Amino acid sequence: MSQEKTGHHEEGIEVPYDQIPPDTLQRMIQEFVTRDGADWGDVGCTLEDKVEQVLQQLRNRKVKVVFDLTSQTANLVVCR
């Protein structure tokens, strides 16, 4: 979900995705791709496909993990 749609700006620190335990990262990405309002153009994508797409975006630095100091939560955000 983009910051423009929510009106919320992440105030926090970037966490290198490769320093997050793999099972935790997997659950984080699964939660992200199954959120209400998540827009996946290809309706036929499986959960595994969506998770792999996000992992690829993390590897390509198109998305990053940010720990929001205000809400004390981690989130995936689009890199600018």
C-alpha positions as CSV (number, residue, x, y, z in Angstrom):
1,M,0.0,0.0,0.0
2,S,1.5,3.3,-0.9
3,Q,2.0,6.2,1.5
4,E,-0.1,8.4,-0.7
5,K,-3.2,6.2,-0.3
6,T,-2.8,5.9,3.5
7,G,-1.6,9.4,4.3
8,H,0.9,7.8,6.6
9,H,4.6,8.4,6.3
10,E,6.9,5.8,7.7
11,E,9.2,7.4,10.3
12,G,11.8,4.8,11.2
13,I,14.8,2.9,10.2
14,E,15.5,0.6,7.3
15,V,16.1,-3.0,8.3
16,P,18.2,-5.1,5.8
17,Y,15.8,-7.9,4.7
18,D,18.7,-10.4,4.7
19,Q,19.2,-9.8,8.4
20,I,15.6,-10.8,9.2
21,P,15.2,-14.6,10.0
22,P,13.8,-16.2,6.9
23,D,10.6,-17.6,8.6
24,T,9.9,-14.1,10.0
25,L,10.4,-12.4,6.6
26,Q,8.2,-15.0,5.0
27,R,5.3,-14.3,7.4
28,M,5.9,-10.6,7.0
29,I,5.6,-10.8,3.3
30,Q,2.5,-13.1,3.5
31,E,0.8,-10.6,5.7
32,F,1.7,-7.8,3.3
33,V,0.4,-9.5,0.2
34,T,-2.9,-10.6,1.9
35,R,-3.8,-7.2,3.3
36,D,-7.2,-5.7,2.5
37,G,-6.8,-3.3,-0.4
38,A,-3.7,-5.1,-1.8
39,D,-3.9,-4.7,-5.6
40,W,-2.5,-7.7,-7.5
41,G,-3.2,-7.3,-11.2
42,D,-2.9,-11.0,-11.9
43,V,-5.8,-12.5,-10.0
44,G,-4.5,-16.0,-10.7
45,C,-1.3,-15.5,-8.7
46,T,-0.9,-17.9,-5.8
47,L,0.2,-16.7,-2.4
48,E,3.6,-18.3,-3.1
49,D,3.8,-16.3,-6.4
50,K,3.1,-13.1,-4.6
51,V,5.6,-13.8,-1.9
52,E,8.3,-14.5,-4.6
53,Q,7.4,-11.3,-6.4
54,V,8.0,-9.3,-3.2
55,L,11.2,-11.2,-2.4
56,Q,12.4,-10.3,-5.9
57,Q,11.5,-6.6,-5.3
58,L,13.5,-6.7,-2.0
59,R,16.5,-8.2,-3.8
60,N,16.2,-5.5,-6.6
61,R,15.9,-2.7,-4.0
62,K,12.5,-1.7,-5.3
63,V,11.0,-2.4,-1.8
64,K,12.5,-2.2,1.6
65,V,11.7,-3.2,5.2
66,V,11.2,-0.2,7.5
67,F,10.7,-0.4,11.3
68,D,8.3,2.4,12.1
69,L,9.4,4.0,15.4
70,T,6.0,5.6,16.0
71,S,3.8,2.5,15.6
72,Q,6.6,0.0,16.7
73,T,5.8,-2.1,13.6
74,A,7.7,-3.3,10.6
75,N,6.4,-2.6,7.1
76,L,7.3,-3.1,3.5
77,V,7.6,0.2,1.6
78,V,8.3,1.2,-2.0
79,C,11.8,2.7,-2.5
80,R,11.9,6.1,-4.1
